[in-house]
Amino acid sequence: PRECEAAEARHAEATAAREAAEARRAEATAAREAAEARRAAATAAREAAEQRRAEATAAREAAEQRRAEAVAAREEADRASAAAAAAREAADASEQVAREAYKVAEDFLEEAKATVLEGAIWWMNRELEEAKKFLPQGKYKW
C-alpha cells in the first residue's frame, strides 16, 4: 500500500513533468515556427529590396545614358549652330560683294552710255538685268 502510494505519486510527478515538458516543447515549437515565419518574411523583404535596388540601378544607368546622349546632341547642335552662323556670315559677305560688283557694273554702264554705241549698251543692260535676277531680293529693294 505504501509502496503503491509512492509509485502513484512518482507516476503523477512524472506525468506532470512530462506534461510540463510537452507544454514547453509546444511553446518552443511555436516560437521556432514564428521565428521561421519572421525569417521568411525578412528574406522576402530583403529580396524585394534587392530587386528594387537592381531596378533603381538600371534606371539610373539608363538615365545617365540618356543624359550623355542629350549632352552629345546639344554639343552637336551647338556645332551646327556655329557652322550655320559662319555660313550665314559668309553668305552675307558674298551677297555684299555681289551687290558691290553689280553696282560697279551698273555705274560703268551709265558712264559707257555716253561713249559706246546703242546696241552695245542694250546688250550690257540686258546682261546686268540677267545678273540682277540671281541676286537675293529679300533684304534690299532695287
N, CA, C and O atoms as CSV, one atom per row, in Angstrom:
chain,resi,resn,atom,element,x,y,z
A,1,PRO,N,N,0.786,-1.177,0.000
A,1,PRO,CA,C,0.000,0.000,0.000
A,1,PRO,C,C,0.842,1.261,0.000
A,1,PRO,O,O,0.604,2.172,-0.793
A,2,ARG,N,N,1.809,1.318,0.870
A,2,ARG,CA,C,2.636,2.500,0.883
A,2,ARG,C,C,3.475,2.590,-0.358
A,2,ARG,O,O,3.701,3.666,-0.912
A,3,GLU,N,N,3.912,1.481,-0.763
A,3,GLU,CA,C,4.735,1.444,-1.961
A,3,GLU,C,C,3.905,1.832,-3.165
A,3,GLU,O,O,4.407,2.464,-4.094
A,4,CYS,N,N,2.641,1.458,-3.154
A,4,CYS,CA,C,1.738,1.813,-4.259
A,4,CYS,C,C,1.490,3.296,-4.268
A,4,CYS,O,O,1.466,3.938,-5.319
A,5,GLU,N,N,1.305,3.836,-3.069
A,5,GLU,CA,C,1.070,5.284,-2.995
A,5,GLU,C,C,2.302,6.038,-3.483
A,5,GLU,O,O,2.182,7.025,-4.209
A,6,ALA,N,N,3.475,5.578,-3.089
A,6,ALA,CA,C,4.716,6.222,-3.512
A,6,ALA,C,C,4.894,6.089,-5.018
A,6,ALA,O,O,5.344,7.031,-5.670
A,7,ALA,N,N,4.550,4.936,-5.578
A,7,ALA,CA,C,4.661,4.730,-7.015
A,7,ALA,C,C,3.663,5.604,-7.750
A,7,ALA,O,O,3.966,6.173,-8.799
A,8,GLU,N,N,2.453,5.705,-7.176
A,8,GLU,CA,C,1.449,6.564,-7.798
A,8,GLU,C,C,1.882,8.019,-7.743
A,8,GLU,O,O,1.657,8.775,-8.689
A,9,ALA,N,N,2.495,8.406,-6.651
A,9,ALA,CA,C,2.971,9.788,-6.507
A,9,ALA,C,C,4.080,10.057,-7.521
A,9,ALA,O,O,4.111,11.114,-8.151
A,10,ARG,N,N,4.987,9.095,-7.673
A,10,ARG,CA,C,6.068,9.251,-8.645
A,10,ARG,C,C,5.498,9.275,-10.050
A,10,ARG,O,O,5.946,10.032,-10.910
A,11,HIS,N,N,4.503,8.431,-10.262
A,11,HIS,CA,C,3.855,8.394,-11.575
A,11,HIS,C,C,3.181,9.741,-11.859
A,11,HIS,O,O,3.299,10.280,-12.960
A,12,ALA,N,N,2.484,10.272,-10.876
A,12,ALA,CA,C,1.804,11.568,-11.049
A,12,ALA,C,C,2.837,12.659,-11.269
A,12,ALA,O,O,2.657,13.555,-12.094
A,13,GLU,N,N,3.928,12.564,-10.509
A,13,GLU,CA,C,5.015,13.555,-10.659
A,13,GLU,C,C,5.623,13.460,-12.044
A,13,GLU,O,O,5.872,14.486,-12.676
A,14,ALA,N,N,5.867,12.254,-12.528
A,14,ALA,CA,C,6.440,12.037,-13.851
A,14,ALA,C,C,5.471,12.505,-14.925
A,14,ALA,O,O,5.883,13.091,-15.926
A,15,THR,N,N,4.176,12.247,-14.719
A,15,THR,CA,C,3.170,12.681,-15.677
A,15,THR,C,C,3.141,14.206,-15.740
A,15,THR,O,O,3.086,14.792,-16.821
A,16,ALA,N,N,3.180,14.840,-14.568
A,16,ALA,CA,C,3.181,16.313,-14.520
A,16,ALA,C,C,4.429,16.850,-15.198
A,16,ALA,O,O,4.358,17.827,-15.943
A,17,ALA,N,N,5.585,16.213,-14.945
A,17,ALA,CA,C,6.833,16.656,-15.567
A,17,ALA,C,C,6.759,16.458,-17.083
A,17,ALA,O,O,7.186,17.319,-17.852
A,18,ARG,N,N,6.206,15.300,-17.504
A,18,ARG,CA,C,6.069,15.047,-18.933
A,18,ARG,C,C,5.148,16.073,-19.579
A,18,ARG,O,O,5.460,16.586,-20.653
A,19,GLU,N,N,4.027,16.379,-18.950
A,19,GLU,CA,C,3.087,17.355,-19.493
A,19,GLU,C,C,3.718,18.747,-19.549
A,19,GLU,O,O,3.519,19.488,-20.512
A,20,ALA,N,N,4.481,19.093,-18.506
A,20,ALA,CA,C,5.176,20.395,-18.495
A,20,ALA,C,C,6.210,20.441,-19.616
A,20,ALA,O,O,6.357,21.465,-20.282
A,21,ALA,N,N,6.925,19.339,-19.827
A,21,ALA,CA,C,7.923,19.276,-20.900
A,21,ALA,C,C,7.244,19.375,-22.254
A,21,ALA,O,O,7.736,20.056,-23.154
A,22,GLU,N,N,6.103,18.689,-22.400
A,22,GLU,CA,C,5.376,18.777,-23.654
A,22,GLU,C,C,4.869,20.201,-23.905
A,22,GLU,O,O,4.886,20.681,-25.038
A,23,ALA,N,N,4.420,20.871,-22.839
A,23,ALA,CA,C,3.960,22.256,-22.974
A,23,ALA,C,C,5.126,23.158,-23.395
A,23,ALA,O,O,4.987,24.012,-24.271
A,24,ARG,N,N,6.303,22.940,-22.734
A,24,ARG,CA,C,7.479,23.731,-23.100
A,24,ARG,C,C,7.914,23.411,-24.532
A,24,ARG,O,O,8.346,24.290,-25.277
A,25,ARG,N,N,7.789,22.123,-24.901
A,25,ARG,CA,C,8.123,21.719,-26.271
A,25,ARG,C,C,7.171,22.412,-27.253
A,25,ARG,O,O,7.616,22.907,-28.289
A,26,ALA,N,N,5.902,22.453,-26.952
A,26,ALA,CA,C,4.920,23.108,-27.817
A,26,ALA,C,C,5.219,24.607,-27.927
A,26,ALA,O,O,5.128,25.184,-29.011
A,27,GLU,N,N,5.578,25.235,-26.797
A,27,GLU,CA,C,5.946,26.656,-26.813
A,27,GLU,C,C,7.195,26.881,-27.665
A,27,GLU,O,O,7.259,27.827,-28.449
A,28,ALA,N,N,8.182,26.006,-27.503
A,28,ALA,CA,C,9.423,26.129,-28.277
A,28,ALA,C,C,9.141,25.925,-29.760
A,28,ALA,O,O,9.696,26.633,-30.600
A,29,THR,N,N,8.278,24.958,-30.086
A,29,THR,CA,C,7.918,24.721,-31.480
A,29,THR,C,C,7.213,25.941,-32.052
A,29,THR,O,O,7.516,26.371,-33.165
A,30,ALA,N,N,6.267,26.504,-31.292
A,30,ALA,CA,C,5.551,27.701,-31.751
A,30,ALA,C,C,6.528,28.865,-31.937
A,30,ALA,O,O,6.439,29.606,-32.916
A,31,ALA,N,N,7.463,29.022,-30.987
A,31,ALA,CA,C,8.448,30.092,-31.096
A,31,ALA,C,C,9.346,29.881,-32.317
A,31,ALA,O,O,9.675,30.830,-33.030
A,32,ARG,N,N,9.746,28.595,-32.553
A,32,ARG,CA,C,10.590,28.297,-33.713
A,32,ARG,C,C,9.837,28.589,-35.003
A,32,ARG,O,O,10.397,29.178,-35.928
A,33,GLU,N,N,8.579,28.183,-35.073
A,33,GLU,CA,C,7.781,28.430,-36.269
A,33,GLU,C,C,7.579,29.930,-36.498
A,33,GLU,O,O,7.636,30.405,-37.632
A,34,ALA,N,N,7.341,30.672,-35.405
A,34,ALA,CA,C,7.191,32.128,-35.530
A,34,ALA,C,C,8.498,32.755,-36.012
A,34,ALA,O,O,8.485,33.658,-36.849
A,35,ALA,N,N,9.629,32.275,-35.482
A,35,ALA,CA,C,10.934,32.791,-35.910
A,35,ALA,C,C,11.183,32.463,-37.377
A,35,ALA,O,O,11.695,33.294,-38.128
A,36,GLU,N,N,10.817,31.240,-37.785
A,36,GLU,CA,C,10.987,30.867,-39.189
A,36,GLU,C,C,10.102,31.722,-40.097
A,36,GLU,O,O,10.509,32.098,-41.196
A,37,ALA,N,N,8.888,32.024,-39.628
A,37,ALA,CA,C,7.993,32.879,-40.417
A,37,ALA,C,C,8.581,34.290,-40.530
A,37,ALA,O,O,8.559,34.898,-41.600
A,38,ARG,N,N,9.116,34.808,-39.391
A,38,ARG,CA,C,9.748,36.142,-39.445
A,38,ARG,C,C,10.985,36.120,-40.331
A,38,ARG,O,O,11.258,37.077,-41.055
A,39,ARG,N,N,11.739,35.005,-40.268
A,39,ARG,CA,C,12.921,34.866,-41.125
A,39,ARG,C,C,12.500,34.850,-42.594
A,39,ARG,O,O,13.129,35.506,-43.424
A,40,ALA,N,N,11.442,34.106,-42.920
A,40,ALA,CA,C,10.963,34.043,-44.305
A,40,ALA,C,C,10.485,35.420,-44.768
A,40,ALA,O,O,10.749,35.830,-45.898
A,41,ALA,N,N,9.775,36.133,-43.877
A,41,ALA,CA,C,9.312,37.483,-44.226
A,41,ALA,C,C,10.507,38.423,-44.429
A,41,ALA,O,O,10.507,39.235,-45.354
A,42,ALA,N,N,11.508,38.314,-43.577
A,42,ALA,CA,C,12.697,39.157,-43.713
A,42,ALA,C,C,13.446,38.826,-45.001
A,42,ALA,O,O,13.937,39.723,-45.687
A,43,THR,N,N,13.529,37.547,-45.323
A,43,THR,CA,C,14.188,37.135,-46.565
A,43,THR,C,C,13.437,37.677,-47.777
A,43,THR,O,O,14.047,38.178,-48.721
A,44,ALA,N,N,12.110,37.574,-47.743
A,44,ALA,CA,C,11.302,38.099,-48.850
A,44,ALA,C,C,11.473,39.615,-48.958
A,44,ALA,O,O,11.584,40.156,-50.059
A,45,ALA,N,N,11.493,40.296,-47.809
A,45,ALA,CA,C,11.673,41.749,-47.826
A,45,ALA,C,C,13.058,42.114,-48.366
A,45,ALA,O,O,13.198,43.065,-49.136
A,46,ARG,N,N,14.084,41.352,-47.958
A,46,ARG,CA,C,15.439,41.614,-48.452
A,46,ARG,C,C,15.509,41.395,-49.958
A,46,ARG,O,O,16.098,42.202,-50.679
A,47,GLU,N,N,14.909,40.304,-50.435
A,47,GLU,CA,C,14.917,40.020,-51.871
A,47,GLU,C,C,14.158,41.095,-52.648
A,47,GLU,O,O,14.579,41.504,-53.730
A,48,ALA,N,N,13.035,41.550,-52.085
A,48,ALA,CA,C,12.281,42.627,-52.740
A,48,ALA,C,C,13.116,43.916,-52.770
A,48,ALA,O,O,13.130,44.633,-53.771
A,49,ALA,N,N,13.805,44.197,-51.669
A,49,ALA,CA,C,14.654,45.389,-51.622
A,49,ALA,C,C,15.800,45.274,-52.621
A,49,ALA,O,O,16.145,46.257,-53.277
A,50,GLU,N,N,16.389,44.095,-52.744
A,50,GLU,CA,C,17.456,43.893,-53.720
A,50,GLU,C,C,16.933,44.062,-55.142
A,50,GLU,O,O,17.620,44.620,-55.999
A,51,GLN,N,N,15.710,43.577,-55.392
A,51,GLN,CA,C,15.091,43.741,-56.715
A,51,GLN,C,C,14.860,45.222,-57.004
A,51,GLN,O,O,15.161,45.694,-58.100
A,52,ARG,N,N,14.323,45.960,-56.018
A,52,ARG,CA,C,14.100,47.399,-56.213
A,52,ARG,C,C,15.434,48.122,-56.412
A,52,ARG,O,O,15.530,49.060,-57.203
A,53,ARG,N,N,16.455,47.677,-55.688
A,53,ARG,CA,C,17.780,48.289,-55.845
A,53,ARG,C,C,18.308,48.042,-57.261
A,53,ARG,O,O,18.851,48.948,-57.893
A,54,ALA,N,N,18.147,46.810,-57.754
A,54,ALA,CA,C,18.603,46.491,-59.119
A,54,ALA,C,C,17.829,47.320,-60.141
A,54,ALA,O,O,18.406,47.824,-61.104
A,55,GLU,N,N,16.515,47.457,-59.928
A,55,GLU,CA,C,15.710,48.272,-60.849
A,55,GLU,C,C,16.138,49.734,-60.795
A,55,GLU,O,O,16.235,50.391,-61.831
A,56,ALA,N,N,16.395,50.246,-59.589
A,56,ALA,CA,C,16.832,51.635,-59.451
A,56,ALA,C,C,18.195,51.841,-60.101
A,56,ALA,O,O,18.437,52.870,-60.732
A,57,THR,N,N,19.073,50.873,-59.949
A,57,THR,CA,C,20.393,50.968,-60.569
A,57,THR,C,C,20.260,50.974,-62.090
A,57,THR,O,O,20.924,51.756,-62.771
A,58,ALA,N,N,19.400,50.100,-62.620
A,58,ALA,CA,C,19.190,50.058,-64.070
A,58,ALA,C,C,18.577,51.370,-64.556
A,58,ALA,O,O,18.959,51.885,-65.607
A,59,ALA,N,N,17.631,51.906,-63.793
A,59,ALA,CA,C,17.010,53.176,-64.177
A,59,ALA,C,C,18.034,54.311,-64.130
A,59,ALA,O,O,18.043,55.176,-65.006
A,60,ARG,N,N,18.886,54.310,-63.121
A,60,ARG,CA,C,19.929,55.345,-63.018
A,60,ARG,C,C,20.895,55.246,-64.188
A,60,ARG,O,O,21.269,56.260,-64.777
A,61,GLU,N,N,21.299,54.023,-64.527
A,61,GLU,CA,C,22.219,53.843,-65.648
A,61,GLU,C,C,21.572,54.275,-66.963
A,61,GLU,O,O,22.223,54.883,-67.812
A,62,ALA,N,N,20.282,53.956,-67.125
A,62,ALA,CA,C,19.570,54.377,-68.334
A,62,ALA,C,C,19.465,55.902,-68.385
A,62,ALA,O,O,19.618,56.507,-69.446
A,63,ALA,N,N,19.203,56.515,-67.234
A,63,ALA,CA,C,19.115,57.978,-67.184
A,63,ALA,C,C,20.468,58.608,-67.497
A,63,ALA,O,O,20.539,59.617,-68.198
A,64,GLU,N,N,21.531,58.019,-66.984
A,64,GLU,CA,C,22.871,58.531,-67.283
A,64,GLU,C,C,23.177,58.406,-68.774
A,64,GLU,O,O,23.787,59.296,-69.365
A,65,GLN,N,N,22.749,57.293,-69.379
A,65,GLN,CA,C,22.949,57.102,-70.815
A,65,GLN,C,C,22.182,58.154,-71.605
A,65,GLN,O,O,22.712,58.755,-72.540
A,66,ARG,N,N,20.906,58.370,-71.211
A,66,ARG,CA,C,20.105,59.386,-71.911
A,66,ARG,C,C,20.711,60.771,-71.713
A,66,ARG,O,O,20.692,61.590,-72.632
A,67,ARG,N,N,21.243,61.040,-70.533
A,67,ARG,CA,C,21.881,62.331,-70.278
A,67,ARG,C,C,23.102,62.508,-71.179
A,67,ARG,O,O,23.308,63.572,-71.762
A,68,ALA,N,N,23.907,61.453,-71.284
A,68,ALA,CA,C,25.095,61.522,-72.146
A,68,ALA,C,C,24.680,61.752,-73.600
A,68,ALA,O,O,25.317,62.523,-74.319
A,69,GLU,N,N,23.609,61.079,-74.026
A,69,GLU,CA,C,23.121,61.280,-75.395
A,69,GLU,C,C,22.618,62.710,-75.586
A,69,GLU,O,O,22.843,63.322,-76.630
A,70,ALA,N,N,21.936,63.232,-74.569
A,70,ALA,CA,C,21.423,64.604,-74.659
A,70,ALA,C,C,22.566,65.612,-74.703
A,70,ALA,O,O,22.509,66.590,-75.449
A,71,VAL,N,N,23.596,65.375,-73.909
A,71,VAL,CA,C,24.762,66.269,-73.919
A,71,VAL,C,C,25.433,66.228,-75.295
A,71,VAL,O,O,25.807,67.266,-75.842
A,72,ALA,N,N,25.581,65.026,-75.846
A,72,ALA,CA,C,26.194,64.896,-77.173
A,72,ALA,C,C,25.338,65.592,-78.230
A,72,ALA,O,O,25.862,66.258,-79.123
A,73,ALA,N,N,24.024,65.434,-78.124
A,73,ALA,CA,C,23.128,66.087,-79.083
A,73,ALA,C,C,23.207,67.606,-78.952
A,73,ALA,O,O,23.205,68.321,-79.954
A,74,ARG,N,N,23.276,68.100,-77.708
A,74,ARG,CA,C,23.390,69.540,-77.506
A,74,ARG,C,C,24.710,70.059,-78.071
A,74,ARG,O,O,24.743,71.114,-78.705
A,75,GLU,N,N,25.793,69.321,-77.844
A,75,GLU,CA,C,27.086,69.745,-78.391
A,75,GLU,C,C,27.053,69.754,-79.914
A,75,GLU,O,O,27.588,70.668,-80.543
A,76,GLU,N,N,26.428,68.741,-80.510
A,76,GLU,CA,C,26.301,68.691,-81.962
A,76,GLU,C,C,25.457,69.865,-82.459
A,76,GLU,O,O,25.776,70.485,-83.473
A,77,ALA,N,N,24.381,70.161,-81.735
A,77,ALA,CA,C,23.530,71.292,-82.117
A,77,ALA,C,C,24.302,72.604,-82.003
A,77,ALA,O,O,24.150,73.491,-82.843
A,78,ASP,N,N,25.124,72.728,-80.970
A,78,ASP,CA,C,25.944,73.937,-80.826
A,78,ASP,C,C,26.922,74.070,-81.992
A,78,ASP,O,O,27.115,75.156,-82.537
A,79,ARG,N,N,27.542,72.932,-82.367
A,79,ARG,CA,C,28.475,72.970,-83.505
A,79,ARG,C,C,27.729,73.332,-84.791
A,79,ARG,O,O,28.214,74.126,-85.597
A,80,ALA,N,N,26.549,72.744,-84.971
A,80,ALA,CA,C,25.765,73.039,-86.174
A,80,ALA,C,C,25.327,74.496,-86.186
A,80,ALA,O,O,25.307,75.134,-87.239
A,81,SER,N,N,24.975,75.023,-85.020
A,81,SER,CA,C,24.566,76.423,-84.935
A,81,SER,C,C,25.739,77.344,-85.274
A,81,SER,O,O,25.575,78.338,-85.981
A,82,ALA,N,N,26.914,77.005,-84.763
A,82,ALA,CA,C,28.096,77.804,-85.075
A,82,ALA,C,C,28.422,77.738,-86.566
A,82,ALA,O,O,28.776,78.745,-87.180
A,83,ALA,N,N,28.296,76.537,-87.141
A,83,ALA,CA,C,28.558,76.388,-88.580
A,83,ALA,C,C,27.532,77.174,-89.391
A,83,ALA,O,O,27.873,77.792,-90.399
A,84,ALA,N,N,26.275,77.148,-88.948
A,84,ALA,CA,C,25.236,77.895,-89.651
A,84,ALA,C,C,25.494,79.400,-89.552
A,84,ALA,O,O,25.298,80.131,-90.523
A,85,ALA,N,N,25.929,79.856,-88.387
A,85,ALA,CA,C,26.231,81.278,-88.227
A,85,ALA,C,C,27.397,81.680,-89.132
A,85,ALA,O,O,27.372,82.737,-89.763
A,86,ALA,N,N,28.422,80.816,-89.185
A,86,ALA,CA,C,29.560,81.111,-90.064
A,86,ALA,C,C,29.122,81.112,-91.528
A,86,ALA,O,O,29.547,81.967,-92.304
A,87,ALA,N,N,28.273,80.155,-91.903
A,87,ALA,CA,C,27.794,80.108,-93.283
A,87,ALA,C,C,26.934,81.333,-93.593
A,87,ALA,O,O,27.009,81.879,-94.694
A,88,ARG,N,N,26.122,81.766,-92.634
A,88,ARG,CA,C,25.294,82.950,-92.836
A,88,ARG,C,C,26.173,84.190,-93.027
A,88,ARG,O,O,25.909,85.019,-93.898
A,89,GLU,N,N,27.218,84.305,-92.206
A,89,GLU,CA,C,28.138,85.436,-92.348
A,89,GLU,C,C,28.837,85.403,-93.710
A,89,GLU,O,O,28.984,86.433,-94.368
A,90,ALA,N,N,29.262,84.211,-94.122
A,90,ALA,CA,C,29.916,84.076,-95.429
A,90,ALA,C,C,28.937,84.424,-96.547
A,90,ALA,O,O,29.310,85.091,-97.511
A,91,ALA,N,N,27.687,83.977,-96.424
A,91,ALA,CA,C,26.687,84.289,-97.442
A,91,ALA,C,C,26.407,85.784,-97.493
A,91,ALA,O,O,26.273,86.364,-98.571
A,92,ASP,N,N,26.318,86.407,-96.312
A,92,ASP,CA,C,26.092,87.855,-96.279
A,92,ASP,C,C,27.262,88.599,-96.927
A,92,ASP,O,O,27.071,89.561,-97.671
A,93,ALA,N,N,28.487,88.125,-96.624
A,93,ALA,CA,C,29.663,88.767,-97.215
A,93,ALA,C,C,29.670,88.572,-98.740
A,93,ALA,O,O,29.972,89.500,-99.490
A,94,SER,N,N,29.333,87.349,-99.189
A,94,SER,CA,C,29.278,87.093,-100.630
A,94,SER,C,C,28.199,87.928,-101.293
A,94,SER,O,O,28.384,88.437,-102.399
A,95,GLU,N,N,27.070,88.064,-100.611
A,95,GLU,CA,C,25.994,88.877,-101.166
A,95,GLU,C,C,26.438,90.332,-101.285
A,95,GLU,O,O,26.153,91.001,-102.278
A,96,GLN,N,N,27.128,90.802,-100.275
A,96,GLN,CA,C,27.598,92.185,-100.314
A,96,GLN,C,C,28.596,92.390,-101.458
A,96,GLN,O,O,28.553,93.407,-102.149
A,97,VAL,N,N,29.493,91.416,-101.651
A,97,VAL,CA,C,30.452,91.502,-102.748
A,97,VAL,C,C,29.709,91.517,-104.086
A,97,VAL,O,O,30.041,92.295,-104.980
A,98,ALA,N,N,28.688,90.640,-104.214
A,98,ALA,CA,C,27.927,90.590,-105.465
A,98,ALA,C,C,27.195,91.910,-105.706
A,98,ALA,O,O,27.157,92.403,-106.834
A,99,ARG,N,N,26.620,92.475,-104.663
A,99,ARG,CA,C,25.901,93.745,-104.816
A,99,ARG,C,C,26.864,94.873,-105.212
A,99,ARG,O,O,26.543,95.720,-106.045
A,100,GLU,N,N,28.052,94.858,-104.591
A,100,GLU,CA,C,29.033,95.889,-104.943
A,100,GLU,C,C,29.494,95.718,-106.391
A,100,GLU,O,O,29.654,96.699,-107.117
A,101,ALA,N,N,29.708,94.454,-106.809
A,101,ALA,CA,C,30.116,94.211,-108.193
A,101,ALA,C,C,29.004,94.647,-109.154
A,101,ALA,O,O,29.283,95.219,-110.207
A,102,TYR,N,N,27.760,94.380,-108.794
A,102,TYR,CA,C,26.640,94.806,-109.621
A,102,TYR,C,C,26.603,96.329,-109.708
A,102,TYR,O,O,26.387,96.884,-110.785
A,103,LYS,N,N,26.812,97.000,-108.590
A,103,LYS,CA,C,26.802,98.469,-108.578
A,103,LYS,C,C,27.921,99.019,-109.457
A,103,LYS,O,O,27.716,99.983,-110.196
A,104,VAL,N,N,29.115,98.401,-109.378
A,104,VAL,CA,C,30.237,98.834,-110.216
A,104,VAL,C,C,29.882,98.662,-111.690
A,104,VAL,O,O,30.136,99.550,-112.504
A,105,ALA,N,N,29.292,97.514,-112.028
A,105,ALA,CA,C,28.906,97.273,-113.420
A,105,ALA,C,C,27.830,98.259,-113.857
A,105,ALA,O,O,27.864,98.755,-114.983
A,106,GLU,N,N,26.891,98.541,-112.990
A,106,GLU,CA,C,25.822,99.481,-113.317
A,106,GLU,C,C,26.389,100.897,-113.524
A,106,GLU,O,O,26.000,101.601,-114.456
A,107,ASP,N,N,27.317,101.298,-112.638
A,107,ASP,CA,C,27.960,102.614,-112.784
A,107,ASP,C,C,28.758,102.680,-114.083
A,107,ASP,O,O,28.737,103.695,-114.779
A,108,PHE,N,N,29.461,101.596,-114.404
A,108,PHE,CA,C,30.222,101.555,-115.649
A,108,PHE,C,C,29.294,101.698,-116.848
A,108,PHE,O,O,29.613,102.401,-117.807
A,109,LEU,N,N,28.150,101.035,-116.790
A,109,LEU,CA,C,27.192,101.110,-117.884
A,109,LEU,C,C,26.711,102.549,-118.060
A,109,LEU,O,O,26.588,103.031,-119.186
A,110,GLU,N,N,26.442,103.225,-116.964
A,110,GLU,CA,C,25.984,104.618,-117.054
A,110,GLU,C,C,27.060,105.500,-117.690
A,110,GLU,O,O,26.754,106.373,-118.502
A,111,GLU,N,N,28.324,105.267,-117.316
A,111,GLU,CA,C,29.416,106.041,-117.908
A,111,GLU,C,C,29.586,105.696,-119.386
A,111,GLU,O,O,29.879,106.562,-120.210
A,112,ALA,N,N,29.394,104.395,-119.711
A,112,ALA,CA,C,29.608,103.947,-121.086
A,112,ALA,C,C,28.515,104.421,-122.016
A,112,ALA,O,O,28.748,104.485,-123.223
A,113,LYS,N,N,27.346,104.755,-121.531
A,113,LYS,CA,C,26.242,105.199,-122.377
A,113,LYS,C,C,26.616,106.444,-123.177
A,113,LYS,O,O,26.102,106.670,-124.272
A,114,ALA,N,N,27.511,107.241,-122.619
A,114,ALA,CA,C,27.909,108.466,-123.309
A,114,ALA,C,C,28.885,108.186,-124.450
A,114,ALA,O,O,28.966,108.980,-125.387
A,115,THR,N,N,29.627,107.081,-124.398
A,115,THR,CA,C,30.677,106.854,-125.385
A,115,THR,C,C,30.499,105.614,-126.242
A,115,THR,O,O,31.153,105.499,-127.278
A,116,VAL,N,N,29.636,104.675,-125.850
A,116,VAL,CA,C,29.513,103.397,-126.557
A,116,VAL,C,C,28.236,103.415,-127.396
A,116,VAL,O,O,27.264,104.096,-127.069
A,117,LEU,N,N,28.266,102.654,-128.479
A,117,LEU,CA,C,27.100,102.576,-129.368
A,117,LEU,C,C,25.891,101.994,-128.653
A,117,LEU,O,O,26.027,101.245,-127.686
A,118,GLU,N,N,24.682,102.352,-129.150
A,118,GLU,CA,C,23.423,101.953,-128.510
A,118,GLU,C,C,23.256,100.444,-128.439
A,118,GLU,O,O,22.781,99.946,-127.419
A,119,GLY,N,N,23.627,99.683,-129.480
A,119,GLY,CA,C,23.480,98.224,-129.468
A,119,GLY,C,C,24.306,97.574,-128.372
A,119,GLY,O,O,23.836,96.643,-127.717
A,120,ALA,N,N,25.525,98.046,-128.161
A,120,ALA,CA,C,26.387,97.500,-127.111
A,120,ALA,C,C,25.808,97.834,-125.743
A,120,ALA,O,O,25.860,97.017,-124.824
A,121,ILE,N,N,25.261,99.031,-125.611
A,121,ILE,CA,C,24.657,99.440,-124.347
A,121,ILE,C,C,23.452,98.537,-124.045
A,121,ILE,O,O,23.254,98.082,-122.918
A,122,TRP,N,N,22.640,98.294,-125.118
A,122,TRP,CA,C,21.483,97.421,-124.918
A,122,TRP,C,C,21.921,96.049,-124.431
A,122,TRP,O,O,21.305,95.480,-123.529
A,123,TRP,N,N,22.975,95.521,-125.020
A,123,TRP,CA,C,23.471,94.201,-124.640
A,123,TRP,C,C,23.989,94.205,-123.198
A,123,TRP,O,O,23.692,93.284,-122.438
A,124,MET,N,N,24.750,95.216,-122.819
A,124,MET,CA,C,25.259,95.305,-121.440
A,124,MET,C,C,24.103,95.445,-120.458
A,124,MET,O,O,24.110,94.835,-119.389
A,125,ASN,N,N,23.117,96.248,-120.823
A,125,ASN,CA,C,21.965,96.437,-119.953
A,125,ASN,C,C,21.220,95.092,-119.763
A,125,ASN,O,O,20.762,94.779,-118.665
A,126,ARG,N,N,21.112,94.323,-120.834
A,126,ARG,CA,C,20.453,93.022,-120.767
A,126,ARG,C,C,21.240,92.071,-119.860
A,126,ARG,O,O,20.643,91.342,-119.068
A,127,GLU,N,N,22.551,92.072,-119.966
A,127,GLU,CA,C,23.395,91.228,-119.109
A,127,GLU,C,C,23.242,91.624,-117.643
A,127,GLU,O,O,23.171,90.758,-116.771
A,128,LEU,N,N,23.190,92.929,-117.368
A,128,LEU,CA,C,23.009,93.387,-115.984
A,128,LEU,C,C,21.655,92.950,-115.435
A,128,LEU,O,O,21.566,92.510,-114.289
A,129,GLU,N,N,20.619,93.064,-116.227
A,129,GLU,CA,C,19.286,92.647,-115.772
A,129,GLU,C,C,19.259,91.142,-115.517
A,129,GLU,O,O,18.615,90.685,-114.573
A,130,GLU,N,N,19.948,90.377,-116.344
A,130,GLU,CA,C,20.019,88.927,-116.148
A,130,GLU,C,C,20.763,88.609,-114.854
A,130,GLU,O,O,20.331,87.737,-114.100
A,131,ALA,N,N,21.865,89.293,-114.581
A,131,ALA,CA,C,22.636,89.074,-113.344
A,131,ALA,C,C,21.816,89.481,-112.127
A,131,ALA,O,O,21.910,88.856,-111.071
A,132,LYS,N,N,21.018,90.523,-112.277
A,132,LYS,CA,C,20.192,91.020,-111.172
A,132,LYS,C,C,19.193,89.955,-110.718
A,132,LYS,O,O,18.826,89.935,-109.543
A,133,LYS,N,N,18.750,89.084,-111.596
A,133,LYS,CA,C,17.797,88.033,-111.242
A,133,LYS,C,C,18.381,87.055,-110.223
A,133,LYS,O,O,17.642,86.442,-109.452
A,134,PHE,N,N,19.700,86.910,-110.218
A,134,PHE,CA,C,20.334,85.944,-109.331
A,134,PHE,C,C,20.731,86.540,-107.987
A,134,PHE,O,O,21.228,85.822,-107.119
A,135,LEU,N,N,20.519,87.841,-107.802
A,135,LEU,CA,C,20.794,88.455,-106.510
A,135,LEU,C,C,19.594,88.238,-105.589
A,135,LEU,O,O,18.455,88.235,-106.056
A,136,PRO,N,N,19.831,88.057,-104.300
A,136,PRO,CA,C,18.721,87.895,-103.364
A,136,PRO,C,C,17.845,89.140,-103.373
A,136,PRO,O,O,18.347,90.263,-103.420
A,137,GLN,N,N,16.527,88.932,-103.329
A,137,GLN,CA,C,15.605,90.066,-103.410
A,137,GLN,C,C,15.021,90.425,-102.057
A,137,GLN,O,O,14.398,91.480,-101.932
A,138,GLY,N,N,15.193,89.603,-101.048
A,138,GLY,CA,C,14.526,89.805,-99.770
A,138,GLY,C,C,15.046,90.965,-98.962
A,138,GLY,O,O,14.255,91.729,-98.410
A,139,LYS,N,N,16.373,91.126,-98.874
A,139,LYS,CA,C,16.930,92.112,-97.964
A,139,LYS,C,C,16.878,93.522,-98.502
A,139,LYS,O,O,16.572,94.462,-97.769
A,140,TYR,N,N,17.172,93.673,-99.762
A,140,TYR,CA,C,17.300,95.012,-100.331
A,140,TYR,C,C,16.302,95.223,-101.451
A,140,TYR,O,O,15.950,94.279,-102.158
A,141,LYS,N,N,15.855,96.426,-101.614
A,141,LYS,CA,C,14.989,96.778,-102.738
A,141,LYS,C,C,15.845,97.490,-103.773
A,141,LYS,O,O,16.642,98.364,-103.431
A,142,TRP,N,N,15.682,97.117,-105.037
A,142,TRP,CA,C,16.479,97.724,-106.109
A,142,TRP,C,C,15.725,98.834,-106.749
A,142,TRP,O,O,16.229,99.470,-107.675
